[in-house]
């Protein structure tokens, strides 16, 4: 093999490393774009708790962020194992930060979904308890009138 072939291989590897880094960065950008809007998670126009919970549940949808982070991680791992990156600590840190954030958002969404089912049940139980208390009060008043 001639020296020019080796130089060409080094150039090709350098190009491939740059493309791999760019691919990781593109997937990370796509993941960030899929994250919920901070204001949508914080603000509500709901008239009641259930409306607020439903709005929050919708706001906590991470869309395709999970897939984008996974794609970024796959490209990163490939580049790292090929020793294609000179310095990829920033990519690794960003992948880990996005993985953690997405996991937190998904956990919060699960908790909100649980509350969306629990709060109406609690309200119903409280209404039943109040009605039962009202019925007992009426029975007590009727009993006192008869005496």
C-alpha positions as CSV (number, residue, x, y, z in Angstrom):
1,X,0.0,0.0,0.0
2,X,1.3,3.4,-0.8
3,X,1.7,6.3,1.7
4,X,-1.2,8.2,0.0
5,X,-3.6,5.4,0.8
6,X,-2.7,5.7,4.5
7,X,-3.1,9.4,4.3
8,X,-6.4,9.0,2.6
9,X,-7.5,6.5,5.3
10,X,-6.6,9.0,8.0
11,X,-8.5,11.8,6.2
12,X,-11.5,9.5,5.8
13,X,-11.4,8.5,9.5
14,X,-11.2,12.2,10.4
15,X,-14.2,12.9,8.2
16,X,-16.1,10.0,9.7
17,X,-15.3,11.2,13.2
18,X,-16.6,14.7,12.4
19,X,-19.8,13.3,10.9
20,X,-20.3,11.1,13.9
21,X,-20.0,14.0,16.3
22,X,-22.3,16.1,14.1
23,X,-24.8,13.2,14.2
24,X,-24.7,13.0,18.0
25,X,-25.2,16.8,18.2
26,X,-28.1,16.6,15.7
27,X,-29.8,14.0,17.8
28,X,-29.2,15.9,21.0
29,X,-30.7,19.0,19.4
30,X,-33.8,17.0,18.3
31,X,-34.2,15.7,21.8
32,X,-34.1,19.2,23.3
33,X,-36.6,20.3,20.7
34,X,-39.0,17.5,21.8
35,X,-38.9,18.4,25.5
36,X,-41.9,20.1,27.0
37,X,-42.1,23.8,27.2
38,X,-41.2,25.0,30.7
39,X,-44.1,27.5,30.8
40,X,-46.6,24.8,29.7
41,X,-45.5,22.7,32.6
42,X,-45.8,25.6,35.1
43,X,-48.8,27.6,34.0
44,X,-52.5,26.5,33.8
45,X,-55.8,27.9,32.8
46,X,-57.7,25.0,34.5
47,X,-60.9,25.6,36.5
48,X,-60.2,22.7,38.9
49,X,-57.6,20.3,40.1
50,X,-58.5,17.6,37.6
51,X,-58.2,20.1,34.7
52,X,-54.8,21.2,36.0
53,X,-53.7,17.6,36.3
54,X,-54.9,16.8,32.8
55,X,-53.1,19.8,31.4
56,X,-49.9,19.0,33.3
57,X,-50.1,15.4,32.1
58,X,-50.3,16.6,28.5
59,X,-47.5,19.2,29.1
60,X,-45.2,16.5,30.4
61,X,-45.3,14.5,27.1
62,X,-41.6,14.1,26.0
63,X,-42.6,13.1,22.5
64,X,-39.7,11.6,20.6
65,X,-37.1,12.9,23.0
66,X,-36.4,9.4,24.3
67,X,-35.7,8.1,20.8
68,X,-33.6,11.1,20.0
69,X,-31.5,10.6,23.1
70,X,-31.1,6.9,22.3
71,X,-30.0,7.7,18.8
72,X,-27.5,10.3,20.1
73,X,-26.2,7.7,22.6
74,X,-25.8,5.0,19.9
75,X,-23.8,7.4,17.7
76,X,-21.7,8.5,20.6
77,X,-21.0,4.9,21.7
78,X,-20.0,4.0,18.2
79,X,-17.7,7.0,17.9
80,X,-16.2,6.4,21.3
81,X,-15.5,2.8,20.7
82,X,-13.9,3.6,17.4
83,X,-11.8,6.2,19.3
84,X,-13.1,8.7,16.8
85,X,-13.4,11.6,19.2
86,X,-10.5,13.7,20.4
87,X,-12.6,15.2,23.2
88,X,-16.2,14.1,23.7
89,X,-16.7,14.8,27.4
90,X,-19.2,17.5,26.5
91,X,-21.2,15.1,24.4
92,X,-21.2,12.5,27.1
93,X,-22.2,15.0,29.8
94,X,-25.0,16.4,27.6
95,X,-26.3,12.9,26.8
96,X,-26.3,12.0,30.5
97,X,-28.1,15.3,31.4
98,X,-30.8,14.8,28.8
99,X,-31.3,11.1,29.9
100,X,-31.7,12.2,33.5
101,X,-34.1,15.1,32.5
102,X,-36.2,12.8,30.3
103,X,-36.4,10.2,33.1
104,X,-37.5,12.8,35.6
105,X,-40.2,14.1,33.3
106,X,-41.5,10.6,32.6
107,X,-41.5,9.9,36.3
108,X,-43.4,13.1,37.0
109,X,-45.9,12.2,34.2
110,X,-46.5,8.8,35.8
111,X,-47.2,10.5,39.2
112,X,-49.6,13.0,37.6
113,X,-51.4,10.2,35.8
114,X,-51.8,8.4,39.1
115,X,-53.2,11.6,40.7
116,X,-55.5,12.1,37.8
117,X,-57.2,8.8,38.8
118,X,-56.9,9.3,42.6
119,X,-58.1,12.8,43.0
120,X,-61.6,12.2,41.5
121,X,-62.0,9.1,43.6
122,X,-61.1,11.0,46.8
123,X,-63.5,13.8,45.8
124,X,-66.3,11.2,45.3
125,X,-65.5,9.6,48.6
126,X,-65.6,13.0,50.3
127,X,-68.9,13.8,48.7
128,X,-70.3,10.5,49.9
129,X,-69.0,11.1,53.4
130,X,-70.6,14.5,53.4
131,X,-73.9,13.2,52.2
132,X,-73.9,10.5,54.8
133,X,-73.2,13.1,57.4
134,X,-76.0,15.2,56.1
135,X,-78.4,12.2,56.2
136,X,-77.4,11.5,59.8
137,X,-77.9,15.1,60.8
138,X,-81.4,15.1,59.2
139,X,-82.2,11.8,61.0
140,X,-81.1,13.3,64.3
141,X,-83.2,16.4,63.8
142,X,-86.2,14.3,62.9
143,X,-85.7,12.2,66.0
144,X,-85.5,15.4,68.2
145,X,-88.7,16.8,66.7
146,X,-90.7,13.6,67.6
147,X,-89.8,13.8,71.2
